[in-house]
């Protein structure tokens, strides 16, 4: 079968980085040093134990997939990856074969896949503390057990990711898709789970003023998650792309802060006092109660801390490269920066639930709308076009792109 593979060696990394300023980002998916290519690989073997074989229906293309291809990721994570790997971690598929120990699912079930490769999937006798807390993507043993290193499906040389017509998954990774839920919407379960976990990890109060930085897929879903879980909170968004900002206004009733007047508008919105240092950008005394930064670069983090209020928490959702950070607002206003990654079990209305189940429930009930975010679908063979669209989303009016398998 054909599958979309990522692979890089130190020499190719150096070569691609060297010629990128001349030829642009196309060097990463075209030409002799490309990191991503369509390859022929065997179908997954017949499943054993608690494993199933899925026929892929959709797989979403994530910003982290693009960062991987463009070699933006930090080398710090390299011990927890293995290459070559078949990418794609936002998969929806139908069970076509199952191992003899699979008891919770039947042949023909349509499921979405939690890509985390934690202790259970790795067949380890004991759960690490993180997996015991339900956060398998943050597993302490993501370089051990029966599998090669790799935190999740799509970043592991031993497990085929979702950009392939057939994939294997462990029963513990599966969540049944409700019959009434549109399958394109079901393919949004994983990114919506990220957004929901972000909000649960930094839960707002009805009196809070919230700022979301970046109105792409995750930013939009964070806004909708806040609106669902805490309807009374005020939500503002910084997003320069008109199309994405318009969707945030439509789907989450967010107030748009002009990109060129961030500090003044933020002060007016929150009732804060704006102070101008002798050098550099203004800093607010007062400000937003909570910030969700879905971009995560030096500019957004420094801006976020300056407009975050005292005792405020900034959730770092976006995974950027190395940052340079002025920590003055952090100590001056007794703030916190909170890392966000993955998802797990949360308490909702007095009941412990996995956010994957909550995500599909909210979509099925119409509380969170994801279908308007899906703007483009591609076949696997059209992957180069898909990458080009994601490199220029504003120019193509793109928000979320999916690979479809007929």
N, C-alpha and C positions, 0 to 999 in steps of 0.2 A: 504494500500500500504506500501511497505518497504521504509525506508528512513534512511539516515545516520545522527545520532544525536550526538551532543556534550552536555555533562553535567558534572558539577563538583560542589561539596559542599566543605566547608572549611575542613571538616574532611578527605574527599577523597583527596583533594589537598595536605594536610600535609602528608598523608600516601603514596601517589604516589611519592612525592618529596623525602621522606625518603628512599624508597626502590629502587629508580631509580639508585643510584650509584652501587647497587649490581646486578640488573637485566637488566639495560640498558633501552633504550627508549621504548622497547616493553611493559613496564608496562602501557604506556599510551593508548595502543590499544589492549592489551591482558591481561587477568587475572582479579582479583577481583576489582582493582582500576582503571580500564581503563576509559578514558574520552570520548571515542568514541565507538559507537556500532550501529548495524543495528537494527532498531525498526519498529514495525507495527503502523502506524498512519492512520487516515481517509484521504481520498482525500479531497482537498479543496471544500468547498460548492459551489453551483451555484453562479456565480458572480452577484453582484448588482452594481448599480451606474456606476462608471467609471472603474470598475475592470474587469479583464479577467481571464480565466483559460487557462493555457498553458500545453500542453503535451511536456515534456522536451525531447530534442534531444541530446544535449551535455551539460556538465558542467565542466569547468576547475577546476583543483586542484591547489590552489594558495599557495605560501609560507606562507601567513598569516593564511591559514587553518592549515598548519603544525605547525606553532608557537602556534596557539590556542590549538591544541591537545597536544602539548608538554609542555603546561603551561608556555610559555615564555613571555606572554604578561604582561604588567605592570598593577597592580591593580588600577592605576589612571583612567583607562578607564572603570572600572567596573560599574559606574553609568549609562553608555551608552550602556549596554548590558543586555540581559535577557536570562536565561537558564531554562530548556533545550531548545536547538534550533536545527533546521535542518540546517546544514551548506551548503555552496556552493553559491557563488555570481557571477560566470562567466557563466551565463546560456543562452542558445539558445533554443527556443521552438516554437511550432506551436499553434496558438490560436484555441481552440476547443469550447469555450463558451465565451460570452461577455455580460456585463451588458447593460441595455437599454440606458445609457448615453455615451457609447463609440461611438465616431463619426469618429476617425481618422484611425481606423483599421477594417479589415474584418475577418470573420471566415476563417481559412486556412492560414492567413498571418504568415510567419516565422519571428520572432522578436528576438532581443537580449535585455537584461534587464539591465538598469541602476539600481543597487541595492540600491541606496540611498533612505532612508526613511525620506524625508524632510517634510516641512510644508504642502505641497499639499497632499501628501500621508496620512499624519496624520489628514487630514480634519480640519486644523486650519484656522480660518477666515482671518488671515493676515500672510504674508510671513515675516520671520525674514530677517535681512540684508544679511545673508549669502545665503539663498535660493533665495532671490531677485537677487543676483549676479550669480545665476545658479549653486551653489556648494552644492547640496543637501546632500552629504555625510558629510559635515561639519555643518549641520543644528544645530542652537542653541537650538532647541526644540526636540532633539532626545531622550529625556526622557519624552515627553508629548504628548498631542493629543489623538487620538483614538487607538493608538497602544501601546504595552508595550515598555519599553526602548530598544534601539537597533539602531545603526547608519545605518545599512544596512541589506538587505535581506541576511540571512545566519548568522546573529548575533542577532536575535530577536525571542523571544519565540512565538510571535503571527503570524509570517510570515514564511511559509515553504521555505527553501533555495533550491538551485538547485540540491542537491543530493537526489532527489526524482523524481518519474516519472511524477508527476503533481504538478504544483505550481500556485499560484495566484499572479497577479501583477496589479498595477494601470496603467491606460492608459498613465499617464505622465512619466512612467518609460520605455516605449517601444520605440524601434527604428527598423524600418523595414529592414530586410536583403535583399540586392539586389539579384535578381534572379540568377545572374551569379556567385555569391560568394559562394565558397565551404563552407559547413557548419562547418567543422573542423576549417577553418580559421575564420568563423563568431564567433566561441567560443573564439577566441583570441581578440575580440573587447574590452572587459573590460580591460585586461592588456595593450593593445596598447593605449587605452584612457589614462591610468595612465602615460605611457611614453610620449605621446604627450603633456598632460597637464604639465608634468614636464618641458619639453623643452619650451613650451609657457610661463610658469611662470619664467623661467630663460633663456631668449632668447639670443642665441649666435649671434655674428656678423661674417661675412666671414673671418675676420682677426684673430679670436679667436683660441686659442689652448684649446681643451676640453679634460678633463679626465673623464672617466667613471670607477667607482670602482665596480667590480662585473659584470661578463658576463653571468649571468643567463638570464631568460626570460625577466625581466624588463630591465636589463642592455643592452641586445641585442636590444630590441625595442627602448630604448633611443638612442642608436647609430644610428639605422635606421631612427628614427625620426629626429635627428640632420642632418643626411645626406640628408633627404628629404626636410626639412625646410630651411637649411642653407648649401648648398652643398660645399661651399668653406672652411668651418672650418676644422682645423686639429683635428682628433679624436684619442685619445690613450685610451687603456684599460688595467686595471690590473685585471687579472683573471688567477689563478694557474691551473685550470682544462683545459687540452689540447683540449678536445672536444668542450667546450663552447668557448674557445678562437678562435679555428678554425672557428666556425660558425660566430663569430663577424668579422673575417677577410673576410670571404666569402660574408656575407650579408651586411656588413656596411663599408668594406674597412678600418677597424680600425687597428691602429698600436699597437702591443702588447708590453707592458712594463714588462720585467721580474720581477717576484714577489720578487726574491732575490736581485735585483739591482734597487729597485724603485727610490731611491733618486738620485743616479748618473745618471741613464737613464733619469729621469724627468728633471734634470738640463740640460742635453745635448739636450733633445727634445725641451725645451722651451727657451734655451739660458740663463737660470738663473745661479746665483752664489750659490754654495753650501757652507754652513758654518757648522762646527762641534762644537756643544756645549761641555763644559767640561764633561757633563753627558748626555746620551740620544741620540736620533736619530738626524740626520742632519736637518737643516732648510734651505729652499731656499729663497734667495732674488731675486724676480722675480718669475716665475712659471706659472701655468695654469691660464687662464682667468676665466674658469668656471669648476666646478666639480659636477658630479652627482653621489652621493654615494648611491648605491642600496643595500648595506649591512647594514650600520648604527650601527656598534659596536664601542667600545672604540678604537680598533686598527685602523680601517679604518678612523674614524673621526680625530684622532690625526695625522695620516699620511696625510690625505687630507689637513688639514690646513697648514701643513708644506710645502706642494708642491703647494699650491694655491698662486697665485700672489697677489700683492697689489690691493686693491679695488675689489678683486675677490669675487665671490659668490659660496658657496657650497650648493647645493640642497640636503637635507636629504630625500632620497626616501625610503630607507630601514627602517623598523620598528624593532629596536633591543630592548634589555633590558636596564637597567640603565647603563649609561656610566660614565667614569672618563675622564675628558677632561683638557688638558693643554691649557689654553686660551691665552698663550703668542703670538702665531702667529696671533690670531684674532685682538688684539689691535696693535701689532707691524706692521701689514700690512693692517690695516683698512678694514678687511674682513667682510663678512656677511654669516650667516648660515640661510638658508631658508627652512622652513618646507614645505613638499609636501604631499598632501593627496587628493585623489578623483579627480574630473574632472568637467567640466562645459562648459560654452560658451566661445568662443575665437573669435578674429577677424583674419580672414585668407583671404588674397587678397582682403581686403576692405569689406568683408562680415562677419557678425556675424553668427557663426556656433557652434553647439555642437560638442565636440570632438568625441563622439560616431559616428556621421555621417561622420566626417572627417576620422576616423579610418577605417570605412568600405569602404569609397571612395578610400583611399590610397591602401588598400588591393585589392580592385576590379580592380584598375588600375595597379597593380603590382609594385607600388612605394615602398611599404613595404611588405616584404615576411614573412609570419608567418607560413605557412605550414611546412617548414623545421624544425621549432622549436617543432612541435608536434611529439614526438618520441614514446609515449605509450598511448594506450587507454585501459580502463578496464570497466567491468560491475560493477554495484554497489556492487554485492556480492563479488567482488574481492578487496574490499577496503583495506584489510590488506596488500595484496601484493602491492597495489598502495602506501600505506604509506611507506612500506619498500623500495620501489624503490626511493621514494622521500627523504628518509633518507640517501641514498647512490647513488646520481645521477651519480657521476663520475664512480662508479663501474658498473652501468647499462647503461651507455651512454645515460642517460635521460636528457631531457631539460624540455619539457612541457608534463604533463600528463592530460588526460581527462577521465571523466566517460561518457560512451555512453549508450543511452537508445534506444532500438530497437522498 
